[in-house]
Amino acid sequence: MSWFKRYLWGCLVAVVFFAGFDAYRQPHEAPHLATILVVSAGWPVFAAVVVGGTIGDIVHDATHGKAG
């Protein structure tokens, strides 16, 4: 994995983490609009990357004879 992909992964994880932390930090107040937008836009991307990566690993292992 190239350094650029690792950088993008780190940014994606940090954005979702800090948005969640901001919402957690103020439980009795309304969350900031930026927090709502980041989480609503970030979690589908994060989930798609995780699911797509998992499926890609399974297909790669199956095509190369490494599947269980």
VEXDREN-2710 file (C-alpha; in Angstrom, 1 decimal):
% VEXDREN-2710
k/r/px/py/pz
1/MET/0.0/0.0/0.0
2/SER/1.4/3.3/-1.0
3/TRP/2.0/6.2/1.4
4/PHE/-0.8/8.2/-0.2
5/LYS/-3.4/5.5/0.4
6/ARG/-2.3/5.2/4.0
7/TYR/-2.6/8.9/4.3
8/LEU/-6.2/8.9/2.9
9/TRP/-7.1/6.0/5.2
10/GLY/-5.8/7.9/8.2
11/CYS/-7.7/11.0/7.2
12/LEU/-10.9/9.1/6.8
13/VAL/-10.6/7.4/10.2
14/ALA/-9.6/10.6/11.9
15/VAL/-12.5/12.6/10.4
16/VAL/-15.1/10.0/11.5
17/PHE/-13.4/9.6/14.9
18/PHE/-13.3/13.3/15.7
19/ALA/-16.8/13.9/14.5
20/GLY/-18.0/11.1/16.8
21/PHE/-16.0/12.5/19.7
22/ASP/-17.4/15.9/19.2
23/ALA/-21.0/14.5/19.3
24/TYR/-20.1/12.4/22.4
25/ARG/-18.5/15.4/24.2
26/GLN/-21.8/17.3/24.2
27/PRO/-24.5/14.8/25.0
28/HIS/-27.2/17.2/26.2
29/GLU/-26.7/19.8/23.5
30/ALA/-27.5/19.8/19.8
31/PRO/-24.4/18.7/17.7
32/HIS/-22.7/21.1/15.4
33/LEU/-23.9/21.2/11.8
34/ALA/-20.4/20.3/10.7
35/THR/-20.4/17.2/12.9
36/ILE/-23.7/16.0/11.4
37/LEU/-22.5/16.6/7.9
38/VAL/-19.2/14.8/8.4
39/VAL/-20.7/11.8/10.0
40/SER/-23.6/11.5/7.6
41/ALA/-21.1/11.7/4.6
42/GLY/-18.3/9.8/6.2
43/TRP/-19.8/6.6/7.6
44/PRO/-21.1/5.3/4.2
45/VAL/-17.7/5.8/2.6
46/PHE/-16.0/4.2/5.6
47/ALA/-18.4/1.2/5.5
48/ALA/-18.1/0.8/1.7
49/VAL/-14.3/0.8/1.9
50/VAL/-14.3/-1.8/4.7
51/VAL/-16.9/-4.1/3.0
52/GLY/-15.3/-3.6/-0.4
53/GLY/-11.8/-4.4/1.0
54/THR/-13.1/-7.5/2.7
55/ILE/-14.9/-8.8/-0.4
56/GLY/-11.8/-8.0/-2.5
57/ASP/-9.6/-10.0/-0.1
58/ILE/-12.0/-13.0/-0.3
59/VAL/-12.2/-12.9/-4.1
60/HIS/-8.4/-12.5/-4.3
61/ASP/-7.8/-15.5/-2.0
62/ALA/-10.4/-17.6/-3.9
63/THR/-8.9/-16.9/-7.3
64/HIS/-5.4/-17.7/-6.1
65/GLY/-6.4/-21.0/-4.3
66/LYS/-5.9/-19.7/-0.8
67/ALA/-9.5/-19.8/0.4
68/GLY/-10.3/-22.2/3.2
END
